[in-house]
Amino acid sequence: SLHGFNMHKVDQLKPWAVTVLLSQPDTGMTILDVAIYNEALNQEKNVCGLENVIEQIQTFAGMDVEDQVEILKETLAMAPQIPAMYQELIEVYLQRNLAKIVSLSQKYGLKNKELMDKFMTRLVVDRNERMARRMMLRMKEQNVFVAVGALHLPGSQGILNLLEKRGLTVTPVY
């Protein structure tokens, strides 16, 4: 069992789904996204997503099967490093160092640089634009609290820059 998933059924999964399962360390701890979501519900806040499940799945499922298989092979090869990788990522996250988070994504990224660029465009860049656009719509309606993965924030194509281009002033508060 991996993250509660019966591994006898792994042959029924697409390569991207196996990659996602293997990429997450099995710490037994609540994922930060889930913890924030649950806290918002506990405080009886209105909660909505910047993406729907279909869009999130399509990020991976829309890739060529050959690319999915290559990503899975690389993930399997680096599987022993995943717990240490996540520990390093947590330490950098707690330092609030966005540039170093980007550096770690490159350090632990795919060895095939062309595939890595294609994957990061799908995983981060394309989704940043969609999320920034949807944030702006929500912010026009009301005050909002938004939580996204740290890798979505930095860079010229990051959410922070996209929001500034739309006329917002972005100020770190933590």
N, C-alpha and C positions, 0 to 999 in steps of 0.2 A: 504494500500500500504506500502510495506517495501522495501526501496532502489529502489523505482520505480517499484517493482514487484507487480502485481495484486494478492493479497492473495486468491482470489476466485479460482485461478488455482493451489493452493498449493497441492491439492490432485493428481495432475499430475506429481509431482516431486518425485524423489527418496529420501529416508531418508537423504542421505548425502547432497543432494542439499539444503534441508530445513535447515539442520544444518549449512551449510555455510552461507545461508542468515541470519539466526538468530544470528550467531556469530559475525557479523559485526555491529558495532554501526552505527546508522543512523545519522551521524553528518552533512551531507550536504556538507562536505569538500571533495576535491579531494584526493583520495588515493595516498600515496607517490609514489608507483610504477608507477601510471598513470602520476603523475606530472613529474617524472624523464623521462619517455618515451616521453611525450609531449615536454619537454625541449630539449631533444636530437633531435627530429624531427625539432623543431624550429631552431636549430643550424645546420640543414642539416647533421647530423651525420648518419653513417650507423648504423642501429639498427637490432639486432637479438636476439632471445630468447635462453636461455640455455635449455629450455624444450618447447615442443609443447603443444598445448591445449589438445590433446588426452592423453599425458603423465600426465598432471596435473589432468585431470578428472579421469584418472585411479587410481591415488593416493587414491581417495575416492571411486570411483565406484567399484574398484577391491576388496574392503573389503566385508566380509560376510554380508548379509543383517541383520542378527541378531546383529552383531557388530554395523552396521550403526544405527539401531533402538535404541540400548543402548546408543550410543553417542548422538543421537537426544534427548532422554529422559533426559540425564544429562544436555544437552545444554538448554533445556526448563526449567529445575529446576534452573539453574543459570542465566537465562535470565535477571532478575532484576539487577544482579551484573555487567553485561557486560559493561555498560558505565563507571562505576568506575574502572573496570579492565583495560579498554583501557586507561583511564586517567593515572593510575598508570604506565602502560607500556610505555606511552609516556614520562613521567617524568624520568623513568629509562633509556630509550633510549637516551634522551637528556643528561644524565649523562655519557653516553658512557660506561655503566657498563654491559658487556656481561654476567658475572656470575649472576648478579641480574636478567637479562632477563630470564635466564634458571630457576632460582629460582621461578620467577613469573609463568612460564609455568607449573611448578610443583604445585605451590600453587593453581592455577586456573584450573589445569588439571582434567582429569577424576578421579573420586573416585575409580573406578575399576582399580587397578594398573596394572594388567595383560593386560587389554585392552589398558590402557594408554601407556604402553611400546610398544605394537604392533602398535598402532596408530602413536606414535612418530617415530618408525622405518620407517614406510611407509611415513610419512609426512616430516621427516627431514633427517634421516640417509641415507636411500636409495637414496633420491634425491641429497644429498650432493655429493656422489660418482659420480653420473652422471654429475652433474653441474661442479665439479672440473675437471673431464676428458674433458668436452667440453670447459671449460675455457682454459685449457692447449693447446688444438688444436687451438683456436682463438689467443692465445698469441704467438704461433709460427709463425702466419701469420702477425701480426701487433700489435701495441699498442692498448690496450682496456681499457674501463671503464666498470666495472661490478657492477651491483646492485642486491643484494639478501637480503632476510629477515634476520634480525639480529640473529634469532634463528639458522640459518644455519652456523654461523661463529665459535662459541666456541666449545671446547671439543676435545677429542681425535679423534672423528669421524666428527668433524666440518670441514668446507671448509678451514679455515686458516691452520689447521694442515695437511690436505690432500695436500694442495699446497706446504707446507714445505717439506713433504715427497717426493714430486716430484721434489725437488731441488730448489724451489723458496725461496727467502728471503721475509718474510712478515713483513711489518712495518706499524704501525698505522700512519695515516697522519691527522686525525681529531679527 
